[in-house]
């Protein structure tokens, strides 16, 4: 409402006096209202002619409440509320009133939050509410206090050297600045204050229109000021490439023919246990290596076993005796080897029996000299 027109000037500023009773539970009671036109309203018939405000309150800023013939029912906390509906302002002043029957107990003091008045029963008291700010005392026409300015800063120009473009007042007056062509291409709607829309329209944009544009909203009566800035950049239009023409779908399209399948690429998120894959490769390699080592060990053992029982041939045994007169005898003993069928026929309980049998089957070496001596004897 600050930036729109409101002709109810007589009800834009108003003063309310309220009373808060301590019992029961700080009940609030409206005492009096006064408008900027001087009209007053007393709510309780009991207070008619006994409670009043000065008729010059909005001229001198003194909104004090006068209470005559004070009674015990007048005790409580009074609040003076100043409202400015058009400017959205609100102020409150509080005063505490106590009533006593002893003249010696009359006093006024500040309790840290509000003024406290202790008055004699049956006397007259003035509860102060003074505010001499211009917003409560200025009675000039409010429509003349509102104005909108549009300024423009060219690139490299400071804000205090900006060019004024347009002024618009709440009364409807509008002023344009600069050359005639600039005045025609930049303007504000004449319904700005009735709609609250103060937008600046710029037609036929050119590169020379670049810069910082600022909108200033002034309300001199309420002491308000707002500023909004806009950075305007003008660039050549982008080059648009025309897409290649596409053939329109044929009207006699065979609807019974199945469409080609569509390929959808699905990206799966990374698994959290991806570190187990290299671990599996390491374990597999380790097991393979252990298997190879086991095979090598088994082959080595079999070779040692075959070396422990060699298949040998005794080529010849020669015996010579120097003491005998007999001729030299030479005898060749060949290895006696059991056939595989005979070897399979034996049933060995363990390796020891098998070794004994093999020892017994080996050929005996006969010493002929010793045998001859035995024979002579």
Secondary structure, 3 states (H helix, E strand, C coil): CCCCCCCCHHHCEEEEEEEECCCCCCCEEEEEEEECCCCEEECCHHHCCCEEECCCHHHHCECCEEECCCCHHHCEEEEEEEEECCCCEEEEEEEEEEEECCHHHCEEEECCCCEEEEEECCCCEEECCECCCHHHHCCCCHHHHEEEEEEEECCCCCHHHCEEEEEEECCCCEEECCCHHHHHHEEECCCHHHHCCCCEEECCCCHHHCEEEEEEEEECCCCEEEEEEEEECCCCCCCCCCCCCCCCCCCCCCCCCCCCCCCCCCCCCCCCCCHHHHHHHHHHHHHHHHHHHHHHHHHHHHHHHHHHCCCCCCCCEECCCCCCCCCCCEECCCCCCCCHHHHHHCCCCCHHHHHHHHHHHCCCCCCHHHHHHHHHC
